[in-house]
Structures are given as structure tokens and as C-alpha cells.
């Protein structure tokens, strides 16, 4: 009887302690995630100070090697044509993340698009140009369901509300391109363009759809650029079309749809964003969608305070 009482007490104590330990561990992971995002944000701001503009979310070039015209008047740029994606913002910031050697080892005058079609992270792509896809813990949320640090959990905010251009490849649904944020295709946004004020504009947000395993291999590693051409796909960036964590899980290439439409994380009830003033904020799942869409834009009057969690 005494032994049974002791076992019961131990079981009760374990039942009380285990949730506490799990909560403590998640709190530590959340802190590390916020620190990662802070480092990424400061790297972007250092580039912005040096070049007087935020880095492009991704760079799209045409067949002549010049920047593609990505305007609403030329709405075909995200659907078809002989264009391709080049260096994304995740590569541009490497020297400011103490990764100069890694940056110097990359070939930046070639298209990095199509890397999501590779079979592995280490073999050269079909055009024969090898790249260094190595784990970068600073771009990986420790709470992510995906443990590999080659996957990027932080996407640039390319805007919000109504997309400027959409693409509908066969069998995959619609991906969204926005142009009213600070990190979109061929963007060159300076602080003067932040008419809402730097403290009222989102810069980078968490994504839980950072990778997916298919027969084609891994997707959404930090090196992958946005792809244009016949099946344009914005990568390393997303727009605020849906509420935080509103995306549902879908298999295969349909994951691309959700990755471009919103933000989310594997934290409990929300995700982190960085703001253009350098601050890191946690927004709850319940944050008003209309307000979040305003915050994702750079000049539409969004007020960040109304969406903050206590």
C-alpha cells in the first residue's frame, strides 16, 4: 500500500512538472526566435543605411540581364515570360550576419531560381552551378516543426491587402505578388517611402511553411530566390492576405499557395514580426486582419498599437 501511495505521488508530481518544463522550453525557444529575427532585422537596417534603400525581396531580370519592369501596368511579369529570379534578400544580408566567407563563395550572377526543384541541398542544379547551401541557425526558428536549419523561417513582408499580381500555374492554385510593402520583387524602398512611419510598417515575419518534402526534394531553403517565367513563384517573401496562422496544411506543390498569402509559426497563438524601426513584436492569431494588412503596407495609415498583444 505504501509503495502504491509513493508511486501515485510520483506520478502526480510528474504530471505537474512536465507541462511546466515544456512551457519553460518553449519560452526559451521563443526568446531565441526573437533574437534571430532581431539579428536579421539589424542586418537589413545596416544595408538600408549603407545603400539608402531596403534590399529587394528578390531580383527579377529579363533576358537582356536588366531589371524586369514589375509594375501594375505590366501585370504579366508574374505570370509568363523569359525572366528568372536572382539574388534574394536572404543572400544580400549575409555579410551583415558575419557570413562574408559564405557570401563570397556564392555565384551571384546566375539565377538561383529553381533550387526548390533540386533533389538535395548539396548537388549542383541542372545548369551546373554549385552553390553553398549550409545550415544558418539565424534564419531558423527553434520551435519550427522542421529541424533542419537550411530552411528559412523568416519571410520578407512584400505587402498586404489585395495582391498586385497573381499567378495560377496548373494544379497549384494561385500565388500572390504584392508591391506595397518594403521587401518585394525588384523593390528599392527607402525610409522616405515609409509614409506610415517606420514604427508602423512591418519588415519581416515568421512563416511556418518554410519547407516541404516532395518527390522533387526540399523546398524553401534560405538560398532559393523567387522564380519568374511561366510559373512565377515569390520565395523568401509573403503578403498579408490572410490572418496569422490561418493557413491550413496542404500536400505537395499546393504548399506554395499558403506560403505566399500569410504568416504564422509553431509558437502558441501567434508569431513574431520585425518592424522597420528595428523592434520585434509578437502578434496574436486573433490580431485584426484589416489592421495587419495596413501594417504590411508602407503608406496606407496602419497603426501598429491596435494589433499588439499585451
HELIX and SHEET records of a PDB file:
HELIX    1   1 UNK A    2  UNK A   51  1                                  50    
HELIX    2   2 UNK A   72  UNK A   74  5                                   3    
HELIX    3   3 UNK A   89  UNK A   92  1                                   4    
HELIX    4   4 UNK A   94  UNK A   97  5                                   4    
HELIX    5   5 UNK A  100  UNK A  104  1                                   5    
HELIX    6   6 UNK A  115  UNK A  117  5                                   3    
HELIX    7   7 UNK A  137  UNK A  139  5                                   3    
HELIX    8   8 UNK A  191  UNK A  193  5                                   3    
HELIX    9   9 UNK A  198  UNK A  200  5                                   3    
HELIX   10  10 UNK A  229  UNK A  231  5                                   3    
HELIX   11  11 UNK A  252  UNK A  254  5                                   3    
HELIX   12  12 UNK A  255  UNK A  261  1                                   7    
HELIX   13  13 UNK A  289  UNK A  296  1                                   8    
HELIX   14  14 UNK A  304  UNK A  307  5                                   4    
SHEET    1   A 2 UNK A  60  UNK A  61  0                                        
SHEET    2   A 2 UNK A  84  UNK A  85 -1                                        
SHEET    1   B 5 UNK A 237  UNK A 240  0                                        
SHEET    2   B 5 UNK A 154  UNK A 160  1                                        
SHEET    3   B 5 UNK A 202  UNK A 206 -1                                        
SHEET    4   B 5 UNK A 270  UNK A 275 -1                                        
SHEET    5   B 5 UNK A 280  UNK A 284 -1                                        
SHEET    1   C 2 UNK A 165  UNK A 167  0                                        
SHEET    2   C 2 UNK A 175  UNK A 177 -1                                        
SHEET    1   D 2 UNK A 213  UNK A 214  0                                        
SHEET    2   D 2 UNK A 217  UNK A 218 -1                                        
END                                                                             
